[in-house]
Amino acid sequence: MGIVKLYPECKDYIWGGEKLKQKYGKKTDKTPCAESWELSFHKDGLTRLENGKTLAETVTEKDLGESVKDFPFFPVLIKFIDAEQNLSVQVHPSDDYALEHENSFGKTEMWYVVEAEEGAGLYVGFNKDVTKEEFEQAIKENRLTELLNFFEVKAGDCYFIPSGTIHAIAKGCLICEIQQNSNLTYRVYDYGRKDKNGNERELHVDKALKVTSLEKYQPTTFPENVLSECKYFRVEKHLIAGKTTRVADEKSFHCITCVGGRGALNGETVLRGDSFFVPANFGKYTLEGEMELVITTV
């Protein structure tokens, strides 16, 4: 197959805004437009192509690359997230726990900050070592955020979040998230918020107490231009100024997501918010223009 533009599934979660439609070209009737699942093989939101077929039913094993063969199913999911309100404080389990208890894989993820309003930030991990009893008591007393790191952020910041790390995206952030191909989340605290039917959203405190790392959060560092790297994905940032080439070899597909500027990929227009799938073994491709790109491989 050739290079294809991706058409995401959008989600209307209650905390979302309208920036993805207004500024990032997302076409959907859903309001709000909280997330766009740019590259997804997950049953809860399959990425489609211009012809209406899903990417999952179109690609071959060769298109995905040799590295993907190591996994029982496609390992990555890529999203844009527009947080007009705070997301819940939550945690994702490890593969071991999730496979035993949920018939699912766990979720390690990374956040790349595309936009951030003044004072906006992210909650990531505990600000000190805590006991399980301290954790549980803070949840009961609605003061859990006092135990968490709050990092004020700006565009270009990046955080790697291994499974078991408690976290939350706060209002005013627009994020590009690269994660394991999983939709498994344990909500711990949701600000007493109610859904469109007037009901408080379900919490999963008992499960969260079993899977959350209680140690003080230590940020992970990566080499220059590498935003994150783990067994499930490798993510690089590329600033294009003029014309350059890259190569997709037999090891992995490339997913190219434009988070800023505009340009062209092998002559096809690329705008902010666009994502493209370059199949493994495609060989050399050309990027041209003034663009900020996030490129994901396995």
N, C-alpha and C positions, 0 to 999 in steps of 0.2 A: 504494500500500500504506500501511498504518498503522504506528504504532510497534510494534516487536516485541522481545521478550526473546530474548537469544542464549544458546544452549546449547553450551558449548565442547567441543572435542576435548582430552582430557588426555593427557599423556606421562609415562612411568614411567622417566625417565632415572635412572641409578644414584646421582646426587648429591642427589636430591630428598628432601623430607620429607612430612609429613602435614598441614601447616597449611591447605593449600587445601581439604582435605576437612573438617577439624575446625572451621575458623574462617570460611571463605569460601564455604561452601555448595556445593562442587563434588561432583557425584554421579558416581562412577566406581569400578569394581572394580580399577583399576590401583593398584599399590603398589610404590614410592612414587608420589605424585602430584607430579611435579617441575614441570610446567607445565600451564596451561590456556590454550588458544588461543581467546581471547574473540571476536575478529573475524578470521576467516581465510577467504580464498578460495584458499588454497594446497592443492594436492593432497595434501600430507602430513598435513593435519588440517583438514578443512572444518567451519566453524561450522554448527550446525543450529538449526532453529526448533522450537517446541513440537510442531508437526505432524510432525516427523521429517524434513522436507525440508531441504536445505541452503539457507543464505542466498544462495549464489552462483546457484542455479538458480531462486530466487524473485524476486530484485530485477530491475528493468528499468534501462535506461540512465538514464532520467529519475530514478529513485530514488537513483542514485549521485551525480548532479550533473554540472554542466558541467565542473568542474575535473578530474574523473576521465577525461574524454574525451581529455585530453592524453597519457595513458599507454597503452601497448599492452596492459596488463592492470591489474587493480586494484592500487594501489600500496602498500597498508598492511597490516600484520599486528600485532595487539595481543595481549599475553600477560600472565598472571601467572606469576612464577617464584619457587619456594620453594627456596632453596639451604640444605639441611641440611649439605651438604659443599661444599668449594670446587669451582667449575666450572673447566674447563680454561682455561689462558691461551690466547687465540685472537685471530684477526683476520679481518675480512671484506674481500673485494676491492671495488674500485670497479665501477661498471657497465661501463666500457670493458673492463677485464680479464676480468670474469666473462662478458660476452657473447662475447668472443673465444675464451676457453679453456674455459668451462663450460656454454655455452648457457643461461645464467641471468643474472639481474640481480644486482648487488652488494647491499650491505647497510649502510645508515646507520641508526642507532638512537638511542634515548634511554631512560634508566632513571629512573623515579620511585620513590624508596624509600618503601614502604608501612609496613614494619616493619624494625627492625634490633636485634639483640641487642647487649648491651654489648660493645664492642670490634670489632664487625663492620664490614666495609668493602668497598671496591671498588678493584681495580687498573685504572687508566685512563692509558694512554700512558706514554712514557718520561719519567724525571725529569731528563734532560739530552739534548742531541743525542748520538746514537751513530752509529758507522759500521756498515756491514753486517757487517764482520768482528767487531766487538765483540758485535753481536747474535748472530751465529752461534756465537761462542765461548761466550757465556753460556748458550745453549741446550745446547751439548754438555756443559758443566760443571754443569748443573742449578742454575744460580744466576740465572736470568732475572729472577725477581721482584726481585732487588737493583737492577735497572735501571728498575723501574717505580714510578710514583706509587701509594702506598696511601693512600686517603682513608677515614678512619674516618667513618661516616655515621650519620645519625639519620633518623627518619621525616620526610618532607617535602623531603629533599634530592633534587636532580635533576642528571643528567649527560647531556650531548649527545655522542654518539660517532660522528663521521664515519667512513665506510669508510676502511680503512687504519690505524685507531687500534688498537693492541694493548690488550687488556683482559681482565678476568676478574671475575666476581662471586664474592666470598668467602663462606664459610659464615656463616650467621646473618642473611642478608638476604632479605627478601621484597620483590620488585620488580614494578612494573607497567612493562612494556617496550612501547614503540611503535616499530616498525621498518618498513623496507621489506618488501614481500611477497617474501621470499627465505628459503631454508633452507640457505644456503651458508656453511659455517664452515671455516676452516683452523685446526686445533688445533696449537699450538706446544709446549705443555708440559702434562702431565696428571698430575704427581706420582707417576708409576709405578703408577697405579691400574689395577686389572683389572676387567673386566666380569663378569657373572654366569657366564660360561663359563670364567673364569680367564685370559682373554687381555687383554693391554694394548690400549687403544683406539688406533686408527690416528692417527698424527700426519701433518701436512702441512707439514713444515718448509721444503722447497724452494719451495713455492708462497708460503708466508708471507714468506720472504726477499725475494720479488719484489714483494709488494704492501704491505708494512708501511711506514708513515711513520716515518722515523728521527729526526725533529725532536722537541725537547722539547714535551710536550703543553701546549697553551694552552686553558684552559676557554673555552667560548662563553657569552656573556651574552645574555639576552633581556629584553624589557620585562616589567613587573610582571604577574603572573598568566599570562604565556605561559611554559610549561615548555620548549618547543622549537618551532622552526619551520624548515622546509627545503622543498625542492620536492616532497617526498613526503608530508608531513604537517604540520599545525599542531596543537599540543596546549596546552590551557589548563587551569588548575586553578580550580575554583569551590567556595567554601565556602558552603553553603546554610544559612541560619538564618531559618526562616519560609517565606515564599512568594515566588517570583520567576518570571519568564517569559523564555524565549529564543526565537529565531526561526531555523528551518532554511529558508534560501532556496534558489534554484535552483542556486547554485554548488556546494554540497556537502551530503552526508549529515552527520549528527552521530552519533558513537558515544559513548555516555555510560557510563562505568565508575565504579561506586561503590567507593571505596577505604576509606571509613569512615562510620560512622553509619547512619541509615536514614531513609526518607521515602517520597515518592511522585512518580511521573512521570505526569502527566495522570490522576491518581487510582489508578494501578497501583503496588502496593507495590514499593519498592526497598530491598534489603538489601545489606550489605557483601559485595562480591564479584560483584554482579550487573552485567551489561552489557546495554545496549539500543541498538537501531539506529533512528534517526529518519531517514526518507527525506528527500532533498533536496526542496525546495519544499513540505514539510509545513506550513510556516508556524509560528505561535506554539504553543509547548508550555509547560506549567507544571511547575515543580519546587517541592516543598514538603517541609519537615521539617528535620532536622539532619544534613547530609550533607557529606562531602568527595568531590567528583567530579573525574574526569579526563575532559575532553571533547575528542575528536579529530575533526578535519575535514581535508579536502584543499584 
